[in-house]
Amino acid sequence: MSSALSLSSRFHIRILPSFLSIPSRLRPAALRLLRSTPTGLSLSLRNSERRSSLRTFTIAASGSSPSPAPKMVKAIRVYELGGPEVLKWEDVEVGEPKEGEIRVRNKAIGVNFIDVYHRKGVYAKETPFTPGMEAVGVVTAVGPGLTDRQVGDVVAYAGNPMGSYSEEQVLPASVVVPVPPSIDHKIAASVMLKGMTAYVLLRRCYKVEAGHTVLIHAAAGGVGSLLCQWANALGATVIGTVSTEEKAAQAAEDGCHHVIVYTKEDFVARVNEVTSGNGVNVVYDSVGKDTFQGSLSCLRSRGFMVSFGQSSGRPDPVPLSDLASKSLFLTRPSLMHYTATRDELLAAAREVFANVAAGILRGRVNHIYPLSDAARAHADLEARKTSGSIVLIP
């Protein structure tokens, strides 16, 4: 005679009569042991020893060898859209890499405004999800069939798939790039997505050259700081807007020739003054609603308006006729469209890391938070309490 016990949807284990002879106070421990045994094992319990009133039991198992237990790590999860308070710190399961994949233990995680957009639902994502689109880490496992990645490699990624706010994650090997050993993990995490964004803006959307005049909004921010440094090195005249005198000082250090504190003066009038009424060749605008129309006004004939963010909100719709008065160009680029192929990704990353190694780009990691404190990092970012880059450390 035997009885069947259903432990969960995954387990249906047949218990021999000897199990029923286990004292009731010991059965919970025996059940816990059974639950930890993988499906497919044939179990038997037998009375192995009796000492006075205490019985001990052993389990004999035969069948397939047990599979590895799921690995649990800590991560930030979002179950509902909203403010920083919806970022929850909890245990998640990280699986084994499949063919073409690697598992990476993150060492430094970059925070970007796109993470805020995802959390608030500006860019739609199905909940629940783990936010984050930039990280540097060490490879801990390699899926079958991969020969160009090894355990111990230091790699970085920026963009899809989302999910970097985690101690470990599984990634397609095709999205990661090697990090030069001379570059610190935190610096690499601060310049990967932001640096490749700067590369796309300055070298692909509009190719800045010596003699050009550029206007950069949020010049002391993570991307803005790199744009100022890089545009200056290319020989352009750099005009930047910031919100405080403290940020103005940083922008000047980063190569901004003319810094406008927009809370104290009209940036359109000031740009007109700096350029003697000629306007700028290109505007790089990550602010959006509050600056968009003014940015168009700052452009010279045949100028380029590059809108790549909306920290103040989505700009109002623009009639095409608004561009006609000066034959203006308008683009809303996405980094992922400029790094869609493996060759494009590697070219962008090489350009960024080469400029870091040469001292042209200096990653400003001005704010470091524990990964568990991601909610505070988001709150500070949205409140404009930060400058340069924000990095989370698992």
Buried (B, 14 or more C-beta within 10 A) or exposed (E): EEEEEEEEEEBEBEBBEEBEEBEEEEEEEBBEEBEEBBEEBEBBBEEEEEEEEEBEBEBEEEEEEEEEEEBEBBBBBBEEBEEBEBBBBEEBEBEBBEEBBBBBBBBBBBBBBBBBBBBBEBEEBEEEBBBBBBBBBBBBBBBEEBEEBEEEBBBBBBBEBBBBBBBBBBBBBEBBBBBEEEBBBBBBBBBBBBBBBBBBBBBBBBEBEEEBBBBBBBBBBBBBBBBBBBBBBBEBBBBBBBBBEEBBBBBBBBBBBBBBBBEEEEBBEBBBEBBEEEBBBBBBBBBBEBBBEBBBBBBBEEBBBBBBBBBBEEBEEBEEEEBEEBEBBBEEBEBEEBBEEEEBBEBBBBBBBEBBEEEBBBBBBBBBBEBBBBBBBBBBBBEBEBBBBBBBBB
